[in-house]
Amino acid sequence: MKSEYGTGEVTVRAEGHVAVVTFDRRPNNHISVESMRVLADALFDIDAETSLRASVLITAGRVFCAGADLVSPGGVGAEGMQGINPLYVEAVRLFSAKKPIVAAVQGAAVGAGLGLALVADFRVVAPEARFTANFVKLGFHPGFGITLTLPRVIGHQRAALMCLTGRRIGGEQALAWGLADELAPQEELEAAALRLAGELAENAPLAVQSTRATFRAGLAEAVKTQTDHELVEQSWLRKTKDFAEGVRAVSERRAGNFVGA
């Protein structure tokens, strides 16, 4: 299989039976439609490689993923909502991968970055990790299937708390809530994620994939249904005054002055 995808934003290397998949769009690792397409392509190639049994998803730099760029020229949301639906098509493809994934989260996982972390079966996180579904602070609706995947992991009530407040959850609280499966020091994070992936990979691969498929039965299809609904809500909210104010407020690092219009 290839070691580099797209323009080199996604690279893959093998560590025994484990594929280490690195996503690099520093400094903030904002996702784009193309970067998610090549990431899904890499996961599908890993599925086809019998010697690889599990993956570790890591990102370069200090930020895990600051989400989708909704506002800058060339970003996902630069031309209305046209970029969002193709992005969600790729999100569904990510959830369709067949082999287990361990995400190593070293820093902020914001918005769609949280959604990307939730693609993984397990998350190993540093104490410095920060998870946030900050959409309402932008005057926006959550996307990337988060309204489905986050409650599956931490429960309805805690997911609602995160999504309705935009609150940030640190690494230790993520572990306590079940959003993280292991906590590891920053300098040992990748090694800890590799150990967990290795523990998965030492088992009978067909049995692991079969069991995983049972646990995740219908998940990709459910993400498709949910992102279709999220897109409808995002589309009308993007036209509001509150969205314009939310974008300004976040860029200026202040609370929004929302008017409900």
N, C-alpha and C positions, 0 to 999 in steps of 0.2 A: 504494500500500500504506500501512498505518498507520505512524505514527511512534512510537506508544506502545502497549504491550501490558500487559494485566493492570492492576495498580494503579500502573503506571509503573515497575515494577522492571526492565522491559526496554524499551529505546528503540532506534530505528533511524534513521539518517540516511544519505544518499547522498553519497559523495565520488566523482564521476564514475561509473564502472562498478562501484565498490566500495561495499558496504553496511557501515557501521560499527554494530555491534550492541553496546550497552552494557548490562551486567547490574549493577544497583545494589541491594544489600541490606546496605549498610554497618551496622556497621563490619567485619564478618567475611565478608559475602557468603555466608552459609550457604544452601545450596540447599533448596528445598522442592518438593513434588510440583507445586504450582501454578506456581512460578517456572520449573521445567523444562518444564512444559506450554506456557507462553506463549513461552519461548525457542524451543521446537520449532515453535510456530505461526509465529513470526517467520521462522525459517529456511525454512519451507515457503512463506511468502509471498514471500520473496526468490527462491526457486526459480521461482515463477510470474511474477516480474517480469523480462521479457526484457532490460531495460536494465542490470540488475545481474548481474555475472558472478562475483563472489567476495565473501567477507565477512571482516571483521576482528572478532573477538570480544574485547572489553575488559571489565574490571570496574572499578567505581569504588573509590576509596580506596587504601589501602596493601596490602591483602590481596587476592590474586587470588580465592581461594575456600577457606574453611576447612572445606568439606565439608558433609555432611548433619548436621543437628542431631539426634542420636540420643537425647538424654537430657532436654532441657528440656520443660516442658509446652507442648504445641502443636507440638513438633518432629516430624520424620519418624518417629521411633521411640517416640513418646509412648504409643501404645496397642499394646504388643507389637510385632509385625512387620507390622501391617496397612498401615502407610504405605510399607513398603519395596517391595512388589510394584508399586503404582502408580508409584512413582519409577522403577523399572526399565523399566516400559512407556514412560515418557517418555524414558529413556536410549536405548532402541531407536529411538524416533522421531528423536532427535538424530542418531544414526548413519545414518538413512535420508535425510537431506538430500542434495541432488544437486550442489550447487555447492561449490567449495573454500572452506575456512575457515582463516584464520590467527589463532591466539590470541596475544595480547600478555600475557605473564605478568610482573607487576611485583613480586609478593611471594609469600607462602605459597600453595601449591596442595596442600591436605591432604586425604587420603582421597578422598571423592567429588569434591573439587576437582581432584585429580590426574586422576580419571576424566573430568571435564569438559574439562580441558586436552587429554586424549587423544582427545576427539571431533574436534578440529581436525586438519587435514592437516599443518599446520606450526605451530611455536611459536617466536616471537621473545621472548626473555626478557632481563630485567635481571640484572646480577650479584647483586642482592639477592633474586632468586627463590629459593624453597625448595620442592622437591618431596618429598612424603613419603607413603608408604602405611603409615600408623601403626596399622593395624587391630589387629595383634597386641599392641600396647601397651594396647589396650582389651579384650583377651581376645576379639577378634572376628575374623571372616573378611573379606577384601577383598570389595568389591562394585562396582557400577556397571560391571561388565565388565572391571575392571582386570586380572584374572588372564588375560585374553585380549589386551587391547589393549596393555598395557605390554610384554610379551615381543615383540610384533610390532614395536615401536619400538626397544627397546634390547637385545633378545635374552633368551633364557630365563635365563641365569645371572645377569645383572645384575638382571633383574626379580625373580628369586627372592631375591637379596640384599636388595633394597629391601623386599620384602614380608615376609620372615622376620625381618629385624632392625628394621624401622620406621625405618631410617636416613634422615636428611634429605640431599638432594642439592642443592647450590647451583647458581647459574646457570652458572658456568664448567664445573663437572663435568657438568652437564646437556648443555652443548654438546659436551664431549668424548665423552660417551656416546651422542650422537645423540638425546637426549630434547628438546634444543633445536636449532633449525636456524640461528638467528642470535642473537648477543649484542649488546645495545644499552644505552647508558646510560639510566638511569631517565627522564631528561627527554626523551630522544629515542625512547622505546620505541614509542609509538603511531605516530610518523612512520615508523619502520623497518618496523613491521607493515603500514602502508599502502603503503609502497614495494613490499614483497613481494607483497601482494595485487594491487597495480597491475600488477606484472610478470605475474601470472597472468591478469589481466583484459585485457591488451593482445593476448592470443592469441585465436584463433578459438574462441568460447565453446562451440559444440557439440563441437568436437574436444577441448577441455579436459574437458568433462563426460563425454564418452565414455571418454577415457583414465583419468580419475579412477575411473569406474565399473569399469573393468577392474582397476585396482589394488586397489579396495575390494570386489571381487566377493564376495558372500556375507557381508560383514562385519556388517551389521545383523542378519542371521539368526543368525550365530555369537554375537553379543552377546546375543541373546534366549536361546539355549541356555545360554550361560555364566552369565547373571544368574539363570536358573532354578536352576542348580546352586549358585551363590553364596548364593541365598536359603535353600536347604535347609540349608546349613552355618551360615549366620548365625542361623537360627531356633533350632537347638538350642544354639548357643553363647551366645545371649542369655540362656538360662535358667541359666547356670553361675555359680558363686560368683566365678570369675575375671573374668567380664564386669563384675559389680558392683564388684569391686575395681579393675578397669582404669579404669572410669569415674571412680571416686573418685581414683585415682592421677593420671590425666591432669588432672582439675580442680584437684588440689592440686600439680601440677607436680613429681611425684616418681615414682620407679620403683615398679612394682606389686609387691606381695607375693603372688605367685601360688601356688596350692596344687595346680593340676591337677584341679580339680573344679568 
